[in-house]
Every structure is written in C-alpha cells, then in structure tokens.
C-alpha cells in the first residue's frame, strides 16, 4: 500500500512537471509567435486581423488570390498588409499606386523574396536564375547578358520575325488539317509558341505531335499547378517543413521532372559544344562560363544555366500561348469583332502575303484588339512577387526593407478609375474617335520598372504575327453542339481560359 501511495505521488509530481513544462512551452511559443507577427512600426499599412501562426492566410483563396485581394482592397484601400505565417506581405492596388511603386520608386521595390521551395531544383544563394533572383549585381549581369544574347539571336529583328512567321505557317497547316472539325487549340498553340523560344534557347524545334514535346508541355503544366494553392505558400513561409524527408519530392514531383528534362537538353549541348560556332542561347551561356573567376562571380555557373533557360522557357511559353488562347476565345464570343479584324487584314495585307511587323502601324483596329485581349485576358494577375530593397515611406505608410510586395496587376488592367468598360471586352479602349490606335499608360500586362518583363518585345511580335496569320487564313466559329465557352479563367500562376473547342473554317 505504501509503495502504491509512493508511486502515485511520484507520478503526480511527474505529471505536474510535464504540465508546467507544457504550459511554459505553450506560453513561450505564443509569445514568440506574437513577437514575430508584431508590427513595431508606426504607419504600417492596414490589413485583416492576423491569427497566431497562420497570420492572415485564411483570408486568401490561394486558388483565386486576385479575387480575394479585390475584396480586401474595398475594405482596406490601395495599400494593405497581409501576414503569411511570419512573412510580412504588402499588396499594392490600382494604376496610380502600382505605377508609383514600379516606375517612380523602381529600385525601392526591385528585390524579390527568397523562395525556398525551389531549392530542390538547384536554386540557392549562388544560382537564382533571373525571374526570382534577388536584386543586385548577379541579377543585373544575367539580365544584361540575356537581353543582349536574345537580341543577337534575333529578338526585335527581322531574323526572329522570319522564324515566327515560319512557325505561324506550320501552325496554320496543323489547324488546316483539322478540316473544320471541332478541336481544342491549346496543344497546337502551345507547341507553336514553345518552338519559338526553344529554337532561341536550345536551337531545336519540335514537330507538332512529337511525343517528347507533349511530355515537356505536360510537365510544365504540372510545374505551374504545383505552385498554386495553400501548401506551396505554407512551405515557402515555413521552409523547415521542406526538410522533412520526401516532402519536396512528393509535393513538387512535376517540377523536378521538368528540370531533369532541361538537364537533358543542356547536356546534349555540352557534348556537341564548339566555341567557334555558337548555335543558340545555351551555347552562348556555356561560352561565358569558360571565362573563369569573373564569370563565376557574375553568376555564370551550370546551375544558373539550367535555371535561366528554364526561366525563359517558362516565362516565354505559357504566357504568350495563354494570351493567344484568350484571343481566339474572344473572337469566338465576339464574331463582329473578328469580322472587323479580318476586314482590316484583307485591306492592309490581303489574303496571300504573310503579315509582317511593319503592317502593325497600318492596322489600328487589330492592334487595339490584341491590346484588349491582353488587358481583359489578364494573364499574370499578380505579376511576380517583389520585395522592398530598403526601408521606405510610401503613400504615407512605412514599409520595412524585406517586405514581400504583391503588385495586383488585375487591379490596374481593370481599374474603374481608368478604363471606360473595365469588365467588358472593348477594343475601343485603345482607339481614338478617328479609329487611330492610342497607347494607354495603365496597360501593364508586362508590369513596369526594373523588373519589367524581359521578353515583352518577343511576346508582342509573336502575338501580332500568330494572331493575324491565323485570322487571315481562318474564321473561328463555335461548334454547333457545344455550350458557349466560359469567359472566366482559372488561376495557376497564370490565368488561363477553361478548355474550349473551336472550328477553324478556311477563308
Ligand atoms: C504575353 C506574354 C508575356 C506576359 C504577359 C509576360 C508578363 C510578365 C510579367 C507580369 C512579369 C513580372 C514583372 C515584374 O516582376 O514586375 C514578367 C517577367 C519576366 N518575363 Fe515575361 N511575359 C510574357 C512573355 C515573356 C517572354 C516571351 C519571355 C522570354 C523571352 C519572358 C521572360 C520574362 C522574364 C525572364 C521575366 C523576369 C524579369 C526579371 O525578374 O528581371 N516573358 N513577365
């Protein structure tokens, strides 16, 4: 009996010890969390109430973040804050605010947040690619090199225009071979656009229907889907979870496979590389890597080669092909606009000659339609995340250095204070009373400032040549037995139309 009593008292002391420790740990953790989330600055932007540990993450629908932001903007104004666990985020909304940040305070907002979820792909302090690289010397060198090399390989020149025209011809043949039957244009358009960037980076184009290429596109789609939703956001802000064995491999399987694919393309180059004969962007990068220590310091290493080419492939294919798919969808939904574009093509180019970039100035209506596709299609609704490069005062608020900044491009492209009919497809947004094309400052699908899209010139050329070539040869109509396609889009980093079928009737 005495033994039992003794055991009982030992146990209760033990449990008391555990519960005291438990209480202490809980209080400590809550306090630590509170300190991490506490805003010790005056005039920090307003925002929704932040909960322990998860901050304001429950306020965001990560499958449609731009819609959540539009709601929060109504409540808190053009500059509001969010809290992704312990990461401070500020969201900028509306043309005036976004322009002030990206254009007038360009360097203040030029940094990018570190993105731990890409570490398993080789991203790290010595190799960050371009698109998500921290602002600084290495990013500047890589961006400069990439722009000048793309120009050497024809960006903004006749030589690349010829390549795009040739690819548009292949696309027309493939569309023609559908013989007016209903088909989903997605794969063909993707293939055509990817071929342009693939020839520039890897010196290769793939035939439509090529199995390897289908796999590459499928992997890239998986790549984008794996970036969307709550889990990747959580892993980014609580990177310790990525250390759990198997987590990155399981969550980002498609991304890993996509990079393995890029590795194969790069290795093939390394085997046949000849410094006297630079065939493409990859060869030019390999040449730069040979320049020794200085080149190494400027970021020219193997990991960066795979990341930069993956950046160009990723940024350069999905965005442009999605825009074209929006363009064809709007032509289906607005046949009267399609007729007007075709009338202008017939008048300026005719039915035989291939369109060239010089035609653009004589085609204000078509140009306005393409701009309106980009505005209304709103393909990158939130741009890429930025980060403040230093402590700043902005529109009466204090935003500390290292704050993640989201530029809500949707709120610019559909700003009610700027556009006459922000939520309608209305090409007249880009036409004056005489039917001449007018530039609009709030047209920012490529963003603006130091981190503005590096491929804007190429993208504009592709959009014009592909769009006019196809409408010169075909009229797009809705298949009779199909429901009217949805006009809203789905979000997976980019905003794409839901799959739809069309019939391409030869003209
Ligand atoms: C319609 C087509 C395109 C759209 C709408 C688009 C849009 C964008 C946007 C919104 C950004 C983020 C800018 C920022 O952070 O503020 C961006 C960045 C970028 N884009 Fe594009 N883009 C398109 C086509 C292309 C093409 C064809 C290429 C490649 C040749 C490309 C390469 C890049 C790169 C490398 C960046 C990162 C720039 C940096 O961080 O310095 N894009 N693009």
Boltz pocket constraint, residues with backbone or C-beta under 6 A from the ligand:
constraints:
  - pocket:
      binder: B
      contacts: [[A, 130], [A, 131], [A, 132], [A, 133], [A, 143], [A, 197], [A, 311], [A, 312], [A, 315], [A, 316], [A, 317], [A, 319], [A, 320], [A, 323], [A, 379], [A, 380], [A, 383], [A, 384], [A, 385], [A, 444], [A, 445], [A, 446], [A, 447], [A, 448], [A, 450], [A, 451], [A, 452], [A, 453], [A, 454], [A, 455], [A, 456], [A, 458], [A, 459]]
      max_distance: 6.0
